[in-house]
């Protein structure tokens, strides 16, 4: 099925964002693992895997629309050097990614590509939930202090 060129281009922009996200969250996960923060490692490792599955779904959709998925592009990674900075970097990334997805949803709606729209809406829901999780972690750090927060990440307490 021949898809709209603008939709395919926008899907490729979202794909670039997802591919970037995979790398950022995977590296942050492994940094947490190296530091012994198992809960943070597990959460971000799962996020990177979810992003890989989302990228896969976008790739399949672009191919279905007879477009060429661009796997060569990668956005800027925001890598922190400590937990607080890493959360800020992840928040920054999410705050850039979410409007991109919303724009793509709007374009798909305008072009009456409802399947692509629905795919992107599912991705948007997950990304907004992850941003909420990041904001919760930042609140917990402010409320209990970084030392207590990190101790809870070692213990595995939620």
C-alpha positions in Angstrom: 0.0 0.0 0.0 1.5 3.3 -1.1 1.6 5.6 1.9 1.7 9.4 2.1 5.3 10.7 1.7 4.8 13.2 4.6 3.5 10.4 6.9 6.5 8.2 6.0 8.9 11.1 6.6 7.3 11.8 10.0 7.3 8.1 10.9 11.1 8.1 10.2 11.5 11.1 12.5 9.8 9.2 15.3 11.9 6.1 14.4 15.1 8.2 14.8 13.8 9.3 18.2 13.1 5.7 19.2 16.5 4.5 18.1 18.1 7.3 20.0 16.0 6.4 23.1 17.1 2.8 22.9 20.8 3.8 23.2 20.3 6.4 25.9 18.2 4.2 28.2 20.4 1.2 27.6 23.5 3.0 28.6 21.9 4.6 31.6 20.6 1.1 32.6 24.1 -0.4 32.4 25.6 2.6 34.3 23.0 1.9 37.1 23.9 -1.8 37.0 27.6 -1.0 37.3 26.9 1.1 40.4 24.7 -1.5 42.0 21.3 0.1 41.6 19.4 -2.9 40.4 15.9 -1.3 40.4 17.0 1.6 38.2 18.9 -0.8 35.9 15.9 -3.1 35.5 13.5 -0.2 34.8 15.6 1.4 32.2 16.7 -1.8 30.6 13.0 -2.7 30.1 12.5 0.8 28.7 15.2 0.3 26.1 13.7 -3.1 25.1 10.2 -1.5 24.8 11.7 1.2 22.6 13.3 -1.4 20.4 9.8 -3.1 20.0 8.3 0.3 19.2 11.0 1.0 16.6 10.3 -2.4 15.1 6.6 -1.6 14.8 7.4 1.7 13.1 9.9 0.0 10.7 7.2 -2.5 9.8 4.7 0.3 9.2 7.0 2.3 7.0 7.8 -0.8 5.0 4.0 -1.6 4.7 3.6 2.0 3.4 6.2 1.2 0.7 8.7 3.6 2.4 12.3 3.0 3.4 12.9 3.1 7.2 15.9 5.2 8.1 18.0 3.3 10.6 21.1 5.4 10.0 20.0 8.5 11.7 20.5 8.9 15.5 19.7 11.9 17.6 21.8 13.4 20.4 22.2 11.2 23.5 21.8 13.0 26.8 24.0 11.0 29.2 24.3 11.9 32.8 27.2 11.3 35.2 25.1 10.6 38.3 21.6 9.6 39.1 20.1 13.1 39.4 21.7 14.2 36.2 20.7 11.0 34.4 17.1 11.6 35.4 17.3 15.2 34.2 18.7 13.9 30.9 16.0 11.4 30.5 13.3 14.0 31.3 14.8 16.3 28.7 14.7 13.5 26.1 11.1 12.7 26.9 10.1 16.3 26.8 11.5 16.5 23.3 10.1 13.2 22.1 6.5 13.7 23.2 5.8 16.7 21.0 7.3 15.0 18.0 5.0 12.0 18.5 2.0 14.4 19.0 2.9 16.2 15.7 3.1 12.8 13.9 -0.3 11.8 15.3 -1.8 15.0 14.0 -0.3 14.6 10.6 -1.6 11.0 10.4 -5.0 12.2 11.4 -5.0 14.9 8.7 -3.8 12.4 6.1 -6.4 9.8 7.3 -3.8 7.2 8.1 -5.6 5.9 11.1 -3.4 2.8 11.5 -0.3 4.8 11.8 -2.1 7.2 14.1 -3.2 4.4 16.4 0.4 3.0 16.5 1.7 6.4 17.5 -1.0 6.9 20.1 0.1 3.7 21.8 3.7 4.9 21.7 2.7 8.3 23.1 0.8 6.7 26.0 3.9 4.7 27.0 6.2 7.7 26.7 4.0 9.9 28.8 3.8 7.2 31.4 7.6 7.0 31.5 7.9 10.8 31.8 5.5 10.5 34.8 7.8 7.8 36.3 10.8 10.1 35.9 9.0 13.0 37.6 8.0 10.6 40.4 11.7 9.7 40.9 12.7 13.3 40.9 10.0 14.1 43.5 11.2 11.2 45.7 14.8 12.4 45.6 13.6 15.9 46.6 11.4 14.5 49.4 13.8 11.9 50.9 17.2 13.0 49.7 19.5 11.3 47.2 21.2 9.0 49.7 17.9 7.4 51.0 16.5 7.3 47.4 19.6 5.4 46.2 19.5 3.0 49.2 16.0 2.1 48.2 17.2 1.4 44.7 19.7 -1.1 46.0 17.2 -2.7 48.4 14.6 -3.0 45.6 11.9 -1.2 47.6 9.3 0.6 45.6 
